[in-house]
Amino acid sequence: MITPQQVEEMIKAELPDAQVQVQDLTGGGDHYQVTVVSSQFAGKGLVQQHQLVYGALRQAMSTEAIHALALKTSTPEASQATN
């Protein structure tokens, strides 16, 4: 089991400017929905953005501490445009 706070910390360790929202979808600590907004996504496609986040969570994913992960990623500019 991994806490939402730990998920957020792992992402921010790789993407320090990121705004991260973590939602535990089942209450079991292994199925998460994560929204990440970062300027480091600028110029990158959606797959590349997701790869950056998966890279930050690589160890937790490989040990199955995180069993399922739903991702939403965007740049700050894109996030403001949709809000």
The first five atom37 places (N, CA, C, CB, O) and aatype in JSON, in Angstrom:
{
  "aatype": [12, 9, 16, 14, 5, 5, 19, 6, 6, 12, 9, 11, 0, 6, 10, 14, 3, 0, 5, 19, 5, 19, 5, 3, 10, 16, 7, 7, 7, 3, 8, 18, 5, 19, 16, 19, 19, 15, 15, 5, 13, 0, 7, 11, 7, 10, 19, 5, 5, 8, 5, 10, 19, 18, 7, 0, 10, 1, 5, 0, 12, 15, 16, 6, 0, 9, 8, 0, 10, 0, 10, 11, 16, 15, 16, 14, 6, 0, 15, 5, 0, 16, 2],
  "atom_mask": [
    [1, 1, 1, 1, 1],
    [1, 1, 1, 1, 1],
    [1, 1, 1, 1, 1],
    [1, 1, 1, 1, 1],
    [1, 1, 1, 1, 1],
    [1, 1, 1, 1, 1],
    [1, 1, 1, 1, 1],
    [1, 1, 1, 1, 1],
    [1, 1, 1, 1, 1],
    [1, 1, 1, 1, 1],
    [1, 1, 1, 1, 1],
    [1, 1, 1, 1, 1],
    [1, 1, 1, 1, 1],
    [1, 1, 1, 1, 1],
    [1, 1, 1, 1, 1],
    [1, 1, 1, 1, 1],
    [1, 1, 1, 1, 1],
    [1, 1, 1, 1, 1],
    [1, 1, 1, 1, 1],
    [1, 1, 1, 1, 1],
    [1, 1, 1, 1, 1],
    [1, 1, 1, 1, 1],
    [1, 1, 1, 1, 1],
    [1, 1, 1, 1, 1],
    [1, 1, 1, 1, 1],
    [1, 1, 1, 1, 1],
    [1, 1, 1, 0, 1],
    [1, 1, 1, 0, 1],
    [1, 1, 1, 0, 1],
    [1, 1, 1, 1, 1],
    [1, 1, 1, 1, 1],
    [1, 1, 1, 1, 1],
    [1, 1, 1, 1, 1],
    [1, 1, 1, 1, 1],
    [1, 1, 1, 1, 1],
    [1, 1, 1, 1, 1],
    [1, 1, 1, 1, 1],
    [1, 1, 1, 1, 1],
    [1, 1, 1, 1, 1],
    [1, 1, 1, 1, 1],
    [1, 1, 1, 1, 1],
    [1, 1, 1, 1, 1],
    [1, 1, 1, 0, 1],
    [1, 1, 1, 1, 1],
    [1, 1, 1, 0, 1],
    [1, 1, 1, 1, 1],
    [1, 1, 1, 1, 1],
    [1, 1, 1, 1, 1],
    [1, 1, 1, 1, 1],
    [1, 1, 1, 1, 1],
    [1, 1, 1, 1, 1],
    [1, 1, 1, 1, 1],
    [1, 1, 1, 1, 1],
    [1, 1, 1, 1, 1],
    [1, 1, 1, 0, 1],
    [1, 1, 1, 1, 1],
    [1, 1, 1, 1, 1],
    [1, 1, 1, 1, 1],
    [1, 1, 1, 1, 1],
    [1, 1, 1, 1, 1],
    [1, 1, 1, 1, 1],
    [1, 1, 1, 1, 1],
    [1, 1, 1, 1, 1],
    [1, 1, 1, 1, 1],
    [1, 1, 1, 1, 1],
    [1, 1, 1, 1, 1],
    [1, 1, 1, 1, 1],
    [1, 1, 1, 1, 1],
    [1, 1, 1, 1, 1],
    [1, 1, 1, 1, 1],
    [1, 1, 1, 1, 1],
    [1, 1, 1, 1, 1],
    [1, 1, 1, 1, 1],
    [1, 1, 1, 1, 1],
    [1, 1, 1, 1, 1],
    [1, 1, 1, 1, 1],
    [1, 1, 1, 1, 1],
    [1, 1, 1, 1, 1],
    [1, 1, 1, 1, 1],
    [1, 1, 1, 1, 1],
    [1, 1, 1, 1, 1],
    [1, 1, 1, 1, 1],
    [1, 1, 1, 1, 1]
  ],
  "atom_positions": [
    [[0.84, -1.18, 0.0], [0.0, 0.0, 0.0], [0.89, 1.24, 0.0], [-0.96, 0.0, 1.22], [1.93, 1.3, 0.65]],
    [[0.43, 2.2, -0.74], [1.15, 3.46, -0.85], [0.13, 4.58, -0.63], [1.88, 3.6, -2.26], [-1.01, 4.47, -1.07]],
    [[0.53, 5.62, 0.03], [-0.41, 6.7, 0.34], [-0.46, 7.72, -0.79], [-0.02, 7.38, 1.66], [0.49, 7.84, -1.56]],
    [[-1.57, 8.44, -0.89], [-1.64, 9.51, -1.89], [-0.5, 10.53, -1.71], [-2.99, 10.22, -1.8], [0.03, 11.04, -2.7]],
    [[-0.14, 10.82, -0.47], [0.96, 11.75, -0.21], [2.27, 11.23, -0.79], [1.11, 11.99, 1.31], [3.05, 12.0, -1.36]],
    [[2.52, 9.93, -0.66], [3.74, 9.33, -1.22], [3.74, 9.42, -2.74], [3.88, 7.87, -0.77], [4.77, 9.68, -3.36]],
    [[2.58, 9.19, -3.35], [2.47, 9.3, -4.81], [2.82, 10.73, -5.23], [1.04, 8.92, -5.29], [3.59, 10.94, -6.17]],
    [[2.24, 11.7, -4.54], [2.51, 13.1, -4.86], [3.99, 13.42, -4.7], [1.67, 14.03, -3.96], [4.58, 14.08, -5.55]],
    [[4.6, 12.95, -3.63], [6.02, 13.23, -3.38], [6.91, 12.62, -4.46], [6.44, 12.7, -2.01], [7.89, 13.24, -4.88]],
    [[6.59, 11.42, -4.91], [7.4, 10.78, -5.96], [7.32, 11.57, -7.26], [6.94, 9.32, -6.2], [8.32, 11.74, -7.96]],
    [[6.13, 12.05, -7.59], [5.97, 12.83, -8.82], [6.71, 14.15, -8.71], [4.47, 13.07, -9.12], [7.39, 14.57, -9.64]],
    [[6.58, 14.81, -7.56], [7.25, 16.11, -7.39], [8.77, 15.97, -7.32], [6.74, 16.79, -6.12], [9.49, 16.93, -7.61]],
    [[9.27, 14.81, -6.95], [10.72, 14.59, -6.95], [11.26, 14.63, -8.37], [11.07, 13.24, -6.28], [12.39, 15.07, -8.6]],
    [[10.46, 14.18, -9.34], [10.88, 14.18, -10.75], [10.43, 15.44, -11.49], [10.35, 12.95, -11.46], [11.1, 15.89, -12.42]],
    [[9.3, 15.99, -11.08], [8.73, 17.17, -11.73], [8.47, 18.21, -10.63], [7.39, 16.81, -12.51], [7.34, 18.39, -10.19]],
    [[9.53, 18.91, -10.2], [9.42, 19.79, -9.01], [8.37, 20.89, -9.12], [10.74, 20.42, -8.75], [7.83, 21.32, -8.1]],
    [[8.08, 21.35, -10.34], [7.09, 22.44, -10.45], [5.67, 21.93, -10.56], [7.41, 23.31, -11.66], [4.74, 22.73, -10.69]],
    [[5.48, 20.64, -10.52], [4.17, 20.04, -10.79], [3.14, 20.37, -9.72], [4.3, 18.55, -10.91], [3.43, 20.42, -8.52]],
    [[1.93, 20.59, -10.21], [0.76, 20.64, -9.34], [0.12, 19.26, -9.47], [-0.27, 21.83, -9.74], [-0.25, 18.84, -10.56]],
    [[0.0, 18.56, -8.35], [-0.41, 17.16, -8.37], [-1.65, 16.97, -7.51], [0.74, 16.24, -7.88], [-1.71, 17.41, -6.37]],
    [[-2.64, 16.3, -8.1], [-3.83, 15.89, -7.34], [-3.91, 14.38, -7.43], [-5.15, 16.58, -7.89], [-3.87, 13.81, -8.52]],
    [[-4.02, 13.73, -6.28], [-4.06, 12.27, -6.23], [-5.36, 11.84, -5.57], [-2.83, 11.7, -5.46], [-5.7, 12.29, -4.48]],
    [[-6.09, 10.95, -6.25], [-7.34, 10.42, -5.71], [-7.22, 8.9, -5.62], [-8.56, 10.85, -6.58], [-6.95, 8.23, -6.62]],
    [[-7.43, 8.37, -4.43], [-7.45, 6.92, -4.22], [-8.83, 6.42, -4.65], [-7.15, 6.53, -2.71], [-9.82, 6.71, -3.99]],
    [[-8.89, 5.68, -5.75], [-10.18, 5.32, -6.36], [-10.93, 4.24, -5.59], [-9.96, 4.85, -7.76], [-12.16, 4.18, -5.67]],
    [[-10.23, 3.4, -4.84], [-10.91, 2.28, -4.17], [-10.77, 2.33, -2.65], [-10.35, 0.98, -4.67], [-11.46, 1.59, -1.94]],
    [[-9.9, 3.2, -2.15], [-9.64, 3.24, -0.71], [-8.64, 2.2, -0.26], [0.0, 0.0, 0.0], [-8.34, 2.09, 0.93]],
    [[-8.13, 1.43, -1.21], [-7.18, 0.36, -0.88], [-5.72, 0.75, -1.01], [0.0, 0.0, 0.0], [-4.83, -0.02, -0.67]],
    [[-5.47, 1.97, -1.51], [-4.11, 2.44, -1.62], [-3.31, 1.85, -2.77], [0.0, 0.0, 0.0], [-2.08, 1.87, -2.75]],
    [[-4.02, 1.34, -3.8], [-3.27, 0.82, -4.94], [-3.91, 1.14, -6.29], [-3.12, -0.67, -4.81], [-3.37, 0.77, -7.33]],
    [[-5.06, 1.82, -6.29], [-5.71, 2.26, -7.52], [-5.89, 3.78, -7.43], [-7.11, 1.54, -7.75], [-6.66, 4.28, -6.61]],
    [[-5.16, 4.49, -8.27], [-5.16, 5.94, -8.16], [-5.54, 6.62, -9.46], [-3.81, 6.43, -7.71], [-5.3, 6.11, -10.56]],
    [[-6.15, 7.79, -9.3], [-6.31, 8.73, -10.41], [-5.45, 9.93, -10.06], [-7.82, 9.15, -10.65], [-5.57, 10.49, -8.97]],
    [[-4.57, 10.31, -10.98], [-3.62, 11.39, -10.72], [-3.74, 12.43, -11.82], [-2.16, 10.84, -10.63], [-3.76, 12.11, -13.01]],
    [[-3.83, 13.68, -11.41], [-3.8, 14.81, -12.33], [-2.52, 15.58, -12.07], [-5.07, 15.72, -12.16], [-2.23, 15.98, -10.94]],
    [[-1.75, 15.79, -13.13], [-0.46, 16.48, -13.01], [-0.42, 17.63, -14.01], [0.73, 15.49, -13.25], [-0.65, 17.44, -15.2]],
    [[-0.13, 18.81, -13.52], [0.06, 19.99, -14.35], [1.5, 20.44, -14.16], [-0.97, 21.15, -13.98], [1.93, 20.71, -13.04]],
    [[2.24, 20.51, -15.28], [3.66, 20.87, -15.18], [4.12, 21.59, -16.42], [4.52, 19.62, -14.95], [3.71, 21.25, -17.53]],
    [[4.96, 22.59, -16.26], [5.55, 23.29, -17.4], [6.52, 22.37, -18.15], [6.27, 24.58, -16.95], [6.85, 22.64, -19.3]],
    [[6.98, 21.31, -17.51], [7.9, 20.38, -18.16], [7.21, 19.55, -19.24], [8.52, 19.45, -17.13], [7.88, 18.84, -19.99]],
    [[5.89, 19.65, -19.34], [5.15, 18.95, -20.39], [5.1, 19.78, -21.68], [3.74, 18.64, -19.92], [4.67, 19.27, -22.72]],
    [[5.54, 21.02, -21.62], [5.48, 21.89, -22.8], [6.24, 21.27, -23.97], [6.04, 23.29, -22.48], [7.37, 20.83, -23.82]],
    [[5.6, 21.26, -25.12], [6.21, 20.73, -26.32], [6.2, 19.21, -26.42], [0.0, 0.0, 0.0], [6.71, 18.65, -27.39]],
    [[5.63, 18.55, -25.44], [5.57, 17.09, -25.44], [4.16, 16.61, -25.74], [6.05, 16.52, -24.08], [3.18, 17.25, -25.36]],
    [[4.07, 15.49, -26.41], [2.78, 14.87, -26.67], [2.26, 14.21, -25.41], [0.0, 0.0, 0.0], [2.97, 14.08, -24.41]],
    [[1.01, 13.79, -25.47], [0.36, 13.18, -24.31], [1.1, 11.91, -23.84], [-1.09, 12.83, -24.64], [1.26, 11.7, -22.64]],
    [[1.56, 11.09, -24.79], [2.28, 9.87, -24.42], [3.58, 10.22, -23.69], [2.59, 9.01, -25.67], [3.93, 9.59, -22.69]],
    [[4.29, 11.22, -24.2], [5.54, 11.63, -23.54], [5.26, 12.19, -22.15], [6.28, 12.66, -24.4], [6.04, 11.96, -21.22]],
    [[4.17, 12.94, -22.0], [3.81, 13.47, -20.68], [3.55, 12.33, -19.71], [2.56, 14.39, -20.78], [4.02, 12.34, -18.57]],
    [[2.8, 11.35, -20.17], [2.49, 10.2, -19.31], [3.74, 9.4, -18.98], [1.44, 9.3, -19.98], [3.87, 8.88, -17.87]],
    [[4.66, 9.29, -19.94], [5.9, 8.57, -19.68], [6.71, 9.25, -18.58], [6.73, 8.48, -20.96], [7.36, 8.57, -17.78]],
    [[6.69, 10.57, -18.53], [7.4, 11.28, -17.45], [6.81, 10.93, -16.09], [7.35, 12.81, -17.68], [7.55, 10.71, -15.12]],
    [[5.49, 10.88, -16.01], [4.85, 10.56, -14.73], [5.09, 9.08, -14.37], [3.32, 10.86, -14.8], [5.4, 8.76, -13.23]],
    [[4.93, 8.2, -15.35], [5.2, 6.78, -15.09], [6.65, 6.58, -14.65], [4.9, 5.92, -16.35], [6.94, 5.74, -13.79]],
    [[7.56, 7.35, -15.23], [8.96, 7.26, -14.83], [9.15, 7.63, -13.37], [0.0, 0.0, 0.0], [9.95, 7.01, -12.66]],
    [[8.42, 8.64, -12.93], [8.51, 9.06, -11.53], [7.97, 7.99, -10.58], [7.74, 10.37, -11.32], [8.41, 7.88, -9.44]],
    [[7.02, 7.19, -11.08], [6.37, 6.17, -10.25], [6.86, 4.76, -10.59], [4.86, 6.25, -10.42], [6.25, 3.77, -10.17]],
    [[7.94, 4.68, -11.34], [8.43, 3.39, -11.86], [8.55, 2.33, -10.77], [9.78, 3.58, -12.53], [8.05, 1.21, -10.94]],
    [[9.19, 2.66, -9.68], [9.41, 1.64, -8.64], [8.09, 1.17, -8.03], [10.32, 2.2, -7.53], [7.89, -0.03, -7.83]],
    [[7.2, 2.1, -7.75], [5.91, 1.73, -7.16], [5.08, 0.9, -8.13], [5.13, 2.98, -6.74], [4.34, 0.01, -7.71]],
    [[5.19, 1.19, -9.43], [4.46, 0.42, -10.43], [5.07, -0.97, -10.59], [4.45, 1.16, -11.79], [4.35, -1.96, -10.7]],
    [[6.39, -1.06, -10.59], [7.04, -2.35, -10.84], [6.87, -3.31, -9.66], [8.53, -2.15, -11.12], [6.87, -4.53, -9.85]],
    [[6.73, -2.78, -8.47], [6.51, -3.64, -7.3], [5.03, -3.87, -7.03], [7.17, -3.03, -6.07], [4.66, -4.56, -6.08]],
    [[4.17, -3.29, -7.88], [2.72, -3.37, -7.77], [2.18, -2.73, -6.5], [2.29, -4.81, -7.83], [1.07, -3.02, -6.07]],
    [[2.98, -1.83, -5.89], [2.44, -1.0, -4.81], [1.3, -0.16, -5.38], [3.56, -0.09, -4.18], [0.3, 0.1, -4.7]],
    [[1.47, 0.27, -6.64], [0.38, 0.88, -7.4], [-0.04, -0.13, -8.44], [0.81, 2.26, -8.06], [0.75, -0.51, -9.31]],
    [[-1.29, -0.57, -8.35], [-1.79, -1.6, -9.26], [-2.4, -0.99, -10.52], [-2.83, -2.48, -8.54], [-2.27, -1.53, -11.61]],
    [[-3.07, 0.15, -10.35], [-3.72, 0.81, -11.48], [-3.57, 2.32, -11.33], [-5.23, 0.42, -11.57], [-3.64, 2.87, -10.24]],
    [[-3.35, 2.97, -12.48], [-3.11, 4.41, -12.46], [-3.83, 5.04, -13.65], [-1.59, 4.73, -12.49], [-3.54, 4.72, -14.8]],
    [[-4.75, 5.94, -13.36], [-5.39, 6.75, -14.39], [-4.74, 8.12, -14.36], [-6.95, 6.84, -14.18], [-4.63, 8.74, -13.31]],
    [[-4.3, 8.58, -15.53], [-3.53, 9.83, -15.59], [-4.24, 10.9, -16.39], [-2.17, 9.57, -16.19], [-4.85, 10.62, -17.43]],
    [[-4.15, 12.13, -15.9], [-4.52, 13.31, -16.67], [-3.33, 14.24, -16.54], [-5.87, 13.99, -16.15], [-2.91, 14.56, -15.43]],
    [[-2.78, 14.68, -17.67], [-1.62, 15.56, -17.64], [-1.88, 16.77, -18.54], [-0.34, 14.81, -18.08], [-2.61, 16.68, -19.52]],
    [[-1.26, 17.88, -18.19], [-1.35, 19.07, -19.05], [-0.31, 20.08, -18.61], [-2.78, 19.69, -19.0], [0.25, 19.99, -17.52]],
    [[-0.08, 21.04, -19.48], [0.77, 22.18, -19.13], [-0.09, 23.18, -18.35], [1.39, 22.84, -20.41], [-1.31, 23.1, -18.4]],
    [[0.53, 24.11, -17.64], [-0.27, 25.13, -16.93], [-1.16, 25.93, -17.89], [0.66, 26.09, -16.17], [-2.29, 26.27, -17.55]],
    [[-0.63, 26.23, -19.09], [-1.41, 27.0, -20.06], [-2.64, 26.21, -20.53], [-0.53, 27.38, -21.27], [-3.74, 26.77, -20.61]],
    [[-2.46, 24.96, -20.82], [-3.58, 24.13, -21.27], [-4.59, 23.95, -20.14], [-3.09, 22.76, -21.77], [-5.8, 23.92, -20.38]],
    [[-4.1, 23.82, -18.92], [-4.99, 23.65, -17.77], [-5.85, 24.89, -17.57], [-4.18, 23.35, -16.49], [-7.05, 24.78, -17.29]],
    [[-5.25, 26.08, -17.71], [-6.01, 27.32, -17.54], [-7.03, 27.5, -18.66], [-5.06, 28.53, -17.51], [-8.13, 28.02, -18.44]],
    [[-6.68, 27.06, -19.85], [-7.59, 27.2, -20.99], [-8.84, 26.35, -20.83], [-6.87, 26.83, -22.28], [-9.9, 26.71, -21.33]],
    [[-8.71, 25.22, -20.13], [-9.86, 24.33, -19.96], [-10.67, 24.64, -18.71], [-9.4, 22.89, -19.92], [-11.78, 24.14, -18.56]],
    [[-10.12, 25.46, -17.81], [-10.84, 25.8, -16.57], [-11.53, 27.13, -16.65], [-9.89, 25.81, -15.4], [-12.18, 27.55, -15.68]]
  ]
}
